[in-house]
Amino acid sequence: DNDDLDINVTELSLASQKVFNAIRKSVFLMPPEFLDILQAAQRKVETKFNREAVYKALGAFLFLRFYCPSFAVPHHYGLLPKDKPPNAVTQRQLLLIGKVLQSLANLTPAGNKEDYMQNLKEFFDKQLPKMKEFYHRLLTPSEEVHSLIREVPSVPEDLRVLSLCQIWNIFHQKRKQIYQYLETQIESEDYQSFKELLDALFDKYPRPPKMSSKKHLGTSLKGTKLKVEKD
């Protein structure tokens, strides 16, 4: 009944709030190199679009490719043992939280596509300004953030190898653009030496076989149809 739906929506709101609070506090845990990447993305997007477009680009990068997939399949991201995935009930709850967070990251108010999103309007109204504040802090980190010494987390070996394959696959996809960019950024002699080195690496390590991102990583929640069910 409606009372059960209201309870479920309240629980989803509280769970999403708790996760979002933890994410907002994570600025001090982000590697400086990662912050540099975000700031580079900002400079690129701002040449054609406004600040809100920059924030949405960060949301597509951070949440769509990192945070939300780790909720969808935490056992593939080293958050849970690989042989101990969440049960069906927990999996559904994690997917719902990921869906809420992605909508929040996109700076999208509660819409009409899913019933439960309409019931989260108050949550979105309160949290959207905080999401923008989070993005702002990522793009303008203090010297204290950059000076912190961070402990390198341990990463499961299979996840490390899979991640490296994904990165190298992108290098193959963008090989021509990489060369074009480097040619405009460094001296001709240095460029030629660097190009020869990259050519040797591309020859030695061919493009990895295409992997199913949905099966292994669940890299996107886009299009996922979810709803808060009445118990």
Buried (B, 14 or more C-beta within 10 A) or exposed (E): EEEEBEEBBEEBBEBBBEBBEEBBEEBEEBEEEEBEEBBEBBEEBEEEEEBEEBBBBBBBBBBBEEBBBBBBBBBBBBEBEEEEBBEEEEBBBBBBBBBBBBBBBBBBEBEEEBEBBEBBEEBBEEBBEBBBEBBEBBBEBEEEBEEEEEEEEEEBEEBEEBEEBBEBBEBEEEBEEBBEEBEEEBEEEEBEEBBEEBEEEBEEEEEBEEEEEEEBBBBBBEEBEBBBEEE
